[in-house]
Amino acid sequence: LSSRTSAAEKDMRGAEQKEKQYRAHQGSGDHHGGVTGAHTYFYADEAKCDQHMETFLHCIDASSGSSEDGFSAIKLTALARPQFLVRFSEVLVKWRRFFLQMAAEQGQAGRAVLEMKLEVEKLQEALDNLGIVTKAESQEWFVGKSLDTSSTVDLLDWNSLLDSRTKISKPLLVPNRQTGQLEPLLSRFSEEEDLQMKRVLQRMDVLAKRAMEKGVRLMVDAEQSYFQPAISRLTVETQRRFNRNQAMIFNTYQCYLREAYDNMTGDVELSRREGWHFGTKLVRGAYMEQERERAAQMGYEDPINPTYEKTNEMYHKCLDYVLEEIKHRRKASVMVASHNEDTVKFTLRRMRELGIHPSEKKVCFGQLLGMCDQITFPLGQAGFPVYKYVPYGPVNEVLPYLSRRAQENRGFMQRANRERDLLWKEVKRRLLAGNLFS
């Protein structure tokens, strides 16, 4: 009992500290500073968001005209007010923290998140005892959820309750374990925040419909971790609508984040339950310096894996899980967005072992234009779907982005030397064969 209690307290301390990550602060709306590893946008106004949407529509049209089964990438911070995304992320994280608190009190601390199951009757009693809501009021939460007092609620069930809870007139108050004070679990969204939610969903709807019409798959890029819960939630809402027959909308998971595997596997399980196709792009991550600087400034745990090797392990763990999902259900697709040769070799080996053929087009590969052509072209020649990611924008913004991407890819200079050696080897082969220009 004592070890279980200490584990529960440890889980909750970590969850409460983690909340700091999603609190708005002076820089929450300016996510540009210190970032050259990925393109970022300043929020000006809603009209500017609409202009960005029009740019993305043109990009979808261009993708459709240049290749079959094309991809087009979008960023949600270009389509919504960043402060709103931080605020929404905070709501989502608090809701999750409350679930973990209830699970710990039911003796489930230390379990994998998806294995935690709250007994509905005990949950209702706890809510009543804490003075949050009466048992009668909490019973209304489960209306239409096919639950009774003998049922259990896991994290996905719990998340499905969130939509109705954000619209209640009375804020839910829960005890903060550190301060002993009651604090709002969910503050009601303001009218303006409700409007911003509708606007960003409408923009995503417009883009998804155009992508469907043009036969282009839409990738929603991952961004800073303090935006990411909101971005992922909005992406899942779009996947529910447009991924019924195939994976048209792809979410992105950054494997340098400690919680990448938990987040991804939760979304896979949700797709199973609801019957839609799971689509993902797996990347290592592009905001490491900014993430660590912000964590130090605001006093929360660094969300990034401690070493490059740990990130590699996370990438392969996530990738293997999706490949297994493809094998067993054929209702998942993945883009392996990597310049790492070991990762590409790992993917090819696991595809062979699992019987996933390239012609199924469930697994594709992506590299930046101008980088690692010695990976891209052999994959394409062997029949694998492979794509070149084309950044676009003003030169003074795109060049620092490309420079930073090169720096972040460990061993890039070694790979550049390898590419030089391969090119020189090919030149000598052609000279000896007498067909230098063929």
DOBA-905274 format. One record per atom (N, C-alpha, C): x, y, z. Coordinates in steps of 0.2 Angstrom, whole numbers, plus 5000, padded with zeros to 4 digits. Each point is the difference from the previous one (the first is absolute). Layout:
# residues N
XYZ...
//
This chain:
# residues 438
500449945000499650065000500450065000500650005004500450065001500350024993500349944997500350014993499550034995499449975000499550034995499950075002499950025006499850075002500650044997500649985002500650054998500050004992499849954996500050004993499550054998499450005003499550044998500150075001500450025006500250075002500550024995500449964998500550014995499750024993499549964998499750014994499650075000499750015005499650075001500550065000500549995004500550065000500350014993500149954996500250014993499550034996499449985001499450024996499950085001500050015007499950075002500650054997500649975001500650044997499950014993499849954996499950004993499550064998499550015004499550054998500450074998500550015004500450074998500150004993500149954997500250004993499550034995499450005003499450024995499750065003500350045004499850065003500250064995499550044999500250064995500550045004500550034997500450055003500250054995500450055001500150054996500249984993500449954999500249984993499649954997499449985003499649954997499750014993499950064999499850024993500550014995500650015002500650004996500449945000499949954995500349945000500650004995500250064998500550014995500750005002500150035006500650015003500449945001500650004998500549945001499849944996499650014995499849944996500250014992500549964998500250004993499949934997499849955005499949934997499449994997499550045000499449994996499750074999499650014995499750064998499450025006500050065002499550025005499650064997499550025003499550054998499950055006500050064999499750055004499250014999499750005006499350014999499850085000499750024994499850074999499350015002499649964996499250015001499749944997499450005000499649944997500150004992500050064998500150014992500649974998500650015004500649974998500049935000499649975005499949925000499649984994499650044997499649984994500550014994500450045000500550014995500549945000500249985006500449935000499649944998499450005001499649954998500050004992499950064997500050004993500749984997500550015003500749984998500049925001499749975005500049935000499649974995499550034998499549984995500449994993500450064999500450004994500649945000500249995006500549955001499749934998499449995003499649934998499950004993499850054997499950004992500749984997500650035002500649994997500249925001499949985006500249935001499649954996499350024999499649964996500350004992500250054998500350014993500649974999500449995005500749974999500149935002499649975003500149925001499349975002500049944999499449965003500149985007499550005004500049985007500550055004499950064998500450055003499950025007500450045003499950025007500150085000499650035005500150075001500050015007500550045003500050015007499750075002499750005006499850075003500250005007500050065002500150025007499450035003499849985006499450035003500250075003500650015002500150075003499950054994500049984994499950054995499250014999499649955003499350004999499650025006500450015006499650025006500550045004499750045005500350045005500449965004500750005001500449965004499850005007499850065003499850005007499449965001499549994995499549965001500249925000500549984996500349945000500349985006500350055003500349995007499549995005499550045000499449995005499649944999499949984994499749934999500449955002500650004999500549955002500049995008500050065003499950005007499449965003499450024997499449965002500149934999500349984994500049924999500549975005500550035002500549985004499749995007499650055002499750005007499549945000499649994995499549955000500449935000500549994997500449945001500349995007500350065003500249995006499549985005499450034999499549985005499849924999500049984994499949924999500649965004500650034999500649965004499950015007499850055003499950015007499449955002499549994997499549955002500249934999500449994995500349934999500549985006500450055002500449995005499649985007499550045001499649995006499649934999500049974994499749945000500549944999500650025002500649955001500349984993500050044995500249994994500650034998500350045004500750034999500549964997500450024995500549964998499849954994499450004998499849964994500150044994500049974994500050034994499350045000500050064997499550055000499349964997500149974994499449974997499849945004500449975005499749955004499750025006500050075002499650025005499350014999499649975004499350004999499650025007499650055000499750025006499349975000499849975006499449985001499550065001499450004996499650054999499750025007499849955004499650015006500550035005500749985001500550035004500150074998500150014993500150074998499550055002499349984999499550045002500050025007500249955004500050015008500650045001500550004997500650045001499850074998499750014995499850074998499650035005499549965002499550025005500450025007500449965002500450015006500550065000500250014994500550064999499650075000499349994999499650064999500050034994500249964995500150034993499350004996499749945000499349994998499649955004499450005000499649955004500049944995499849945003500049944996499550014995499450035001499550014995500250044994500450055002500350054995500549964995500449965004500649964996499649954996499549975002499649954996499850034993499950065000499850034993500650004996500650005002500650004996500049944995499749945003500149944997499449984995499550055000499449994996500249994993499849944997500149994993500749974999500449985005500749975000499949935000499549975001499949925000500449985007499950045005500449985006499449995006500249955004499650005006500449995006499749995006500450015006500649945001499949954996500549945000500550014995499950064996500550014994500750035003500450014995500750035002500150054994500450055002500150064995500850005000500250004993500850014999500150074998500650014998500250074998499650024994499949964995499750024994499250015001499749965005499350025002500050065003500550015005500050075003500150064996500449994995500150064995499450014996499649954999499450014996499550045004500050015007499650045004500250075000500550024997500350065001499650064996499749984994499650054996499550035004499649965004499450025003500250045007500649985002500250035007500250074999500350024994500250074999499550054999499449974999499450044999499650025006500249975006499650005006500050075003499550035003500050065003500550015006500049955004500450005006500649974999500650035002500749974999500049945005500449954998500149955005500650015004500050005006500550015005500349935003500750004999500349945003500650025005500249965004500550015005500750004997500450055001500750004997500449965006500349954998500449965005500550045003500350044997500650045002499850055005499550044998499850065004499449985005499649954999499549985004499450054999500050044995499550054998499649974994499350025000499649984994500250054994500049974995500250044994499549974994499950054995499549984995500449944995499649954999500349954996499950024993499450024998499850034993499750075001500350054998499650064999499650004994499450035000499650004994500350044995500049974994500350044994499650074999500350054999499750064998499750004993499550044999499750014994500550004994500550045001500550014995500449944999500249965005500349945000499649954996499449995002499549964996500050024992500050064999500050024993500749984997500550015003500749984997500049934999499749965004500049924999499649994994499450034999499649994994500450024994500450065000500350024994500649964998500449975005500549964998499849934997499449985003499749934997499750024993499850054999499750024994500550004995500650035001500650014996500349934998500049965005500349934999499549964996499350015001499549974996500150024992500150064999500150034993500649964997500550005004500649974997500049934999499649965005499949934999499649984994499550044999499549994994500450014994500450054999500450024994500549944999500349985005500549945000499649944997499449985003499649944998499950014992499850064998499850014993500649994996500650025002500650004996500349935000499849965005500449945001500750015003500050055005500650025003499949985008500549975003500049995007500350065004499750025005500150065004500449985006500650025001500449995006500050065005499749995006500050065005500749995003500450055000500750005003499950015007500549975004500150005007500350075001499950035006500350065002500250005007500150065003500350005007499549965005500349975005499649955004499550035004500050075001499550035004499450024995500149994994499450014995499749934998500549955001499849934997499449975002499850005007499449965001499450034997500050074999499450034996500149984993500650004997500049984993499849934998500349965005499849934999499249995000499750035005499349995001499650034994500250054997499750034995500149964993500649975000500149954994499649945001500049975006499649945001499250014998499850065002499350024998499950004992500550024997500050004992500149934998500449965003500149934998499349965000499750015006499349975001499650014994500050064997499550014994500349984994500650004998500349994994500449944999500149965005500449944999499649945001499450004998499549955000500249944995500250024994500249954995500749994999500450055001500749995000500350065004500749995001500350055004500250074995499650055001500150064996500350055005499850005006500350055005500549975004500650025000500649975004500250055006500049975006500350045005500749995001500450045003500749995001500249995007500549965001500249985007500850015000500250055005500750015000500349965005500449954998500349955004500550025005500350065000500450035005499650015007499450004999499650015006499949945004500050015007500049945004499349965000499550044998499349975000499849984993500450004995499849994994499649934999500349955003499749934999499350005003500050035006499350005004499550034996500250064997499550044996499849974994500549974996499849964994499649945001500249965005499649945001499350015002499950065004499350025002499650014994500350044995499650024994499949944995500549955000499949944996499449965003500049995007499449975003499350034999500050075000499450034998499849994993500550004996499849984993499749934999500249955004499849945000499250005002499950035006499350005003499550034995500350064997499550044996500049984993500449954998500049974993500350054994500450055002500350044995500749984999500350024994500749984998500550055004500549975003500550045003500650024995500250065000500550034996500550045004500649984999500550045004500750014996500350065002500650014997500550005007500549965000500550005005500650044999500250045004500650045000500350005006500750025000500350005006499950075004499950054997499850075003500450054998499750065001500450064997500050065005499850005006500050065004500449995007500549965000500349975006500350065004500450054997500350055004499550055003499450014996499550045003499649975006499949934999499649975005500450005006500749985000500450005006500150075003500050054996500150065003499450025004499449994997499450025003499949965007500149934999499949965006500550035006500650024999500450035005499750065003499850044995499750075002499449995005499549954998499450005003500049945006500549975000500149955006499649934999500049984994499749935000500549954996499849945001500549954997500150014993500649994998500250004993499649954996499650014995499649954997500349964995500750024999500449964994500349945003500149954997500449945002500750035001500349965005500750035002500549994995500049954996500649994995499749994993500450004995499849994993499949925000500349965003499949935000499349985003499850045005499349995003499550024995500150054996499650024995499949954994500649974998500049954995499649945003500049985006499749955003499250015000499850065001499350025000499850004993500450024995499750004993499949934998500549965001499949934998499449965004499950025006499549975004499350024997499950074999499450024997499949974993500550004996500049974993499849935000500349965004499849935001499349995002499750045004499350005002499650014994500150054996499650014994500049954995500649974999500149954995499649945002500049985007499649955002499350014999499850065001499350024999499849994993500550024995499849994993500049924999500449965002500049934999499349975002499850025006499449975003499350024998500050074998499450034998499950034993500650024998500150034993499650075000499950035006499650065000500450065003500749994999500550055002500550024994500250065000500550024995500650045004500649994998500550045003500550034995500250065001500550034996500650005005500649974998500650005003500450064998499950055003500450064999500650015003500649974997500649995003500650004995500550035002500650004996500549955003499849965005500449955003500049944996500649984998500049934996499949945004500150005007499949955004499249995001499750065000499350005001499649974994500350024994499749974994500149934999500649985002500249925000499549965005499950035005499649975005499349994998499750064996499449994997499949954995500550004996500049954994500049935003500449995005500149935003499349985003499750055004499449985003499449994995500050044995499549994995500149934997500649974999500149944997499749945005500250015006499849965006499249995001499750064999499350005001499649994994500349994994499649994994499750064997500350065001499750064997500350024994499650004994500450014994499950074998500650034997500050074998499450024996499749954996499450024995499450025004500049985006499450015005499950085001500650035000500150075001499850025007500049965005499950015007500650035003500649994997500650035003500350044995500250065001500350044995500650045004500450034996500650035003500150074998500350045004500150074998500650035002500450044996500650045001499950074997500450045003500050074998500350004993499750054996500350014993500750025001500549964996500750025000500449975006499649965004500449965005499949924999500549975001500049925000499749974994500250024994499849974994500249934999500549985003500349935000499549965004499550035004499549965003499450004996499850064998499450014996499949964994500550014995500049974994500049925000500449975003500049925001499349985002499750045005499349985003499550004994500050064996499650004995500149954994500649994999500149954994499849935003500049995006499849935003499349995000499650064999499349995000499650035006500450035004499750035007499850074998499450025003499750074999500550045004500350054997500550045003499950074998500150055004499850074999500650055002500050054996500550065002499650055003500150025006499750065004500350064997499550054998500350064997499750065004500550035004499850065003500050064995499550045002499950064996499950065004500250064997499950065004500550054998500150065003500550054999500749975001500550024996500649975000500350015007499950065003500450015007499749965005499449974999499749955005500249934998500049984994500149934998500749985001500550044999500749985000500249995007499850045005500249985007499649945002499449984998499749945001500449944998500250014994500449944997500749995003500350065002500649995003499949975007499550025004499949975006499849925000499649984994499949934999500649964999500550034997500649974999500449995006500050055004500350005007499749945004499450005000499649955005500149934998500249994994500149934998500749985002500049965005500749985002500349964995500750014999500349974995499950024993499750064999499950034994500650004996500550035003500750014996500349934998499949955004500249944998499649974995499450015000499649984994500150044994500250065001500250044994500649984997500549985004500649964998499949944996499549965003499849944997499750014993499650054999499750024994500550024995500550045002500650024996500349944997500249955005500349944998499649964995499449995001499649964995499950044994500050064999500050044994500749994996500550005004500749994997500149934997499749955004500049934998499649994993499550045000499649994994500350044994500350055001500450044995500649954997500349975005500649954998499749944996499449985002499749944996499850024993499850065000499850024993500650024995500550025003500650024997500349934997500049955004500349944998499649964995499350025000499549964996500050054993500350065000499950044994499450034999499650015005499350034999499950055006500450055000500050055005499450045001499750014994499450055000499349964998500149935001499449974998499549995007
//
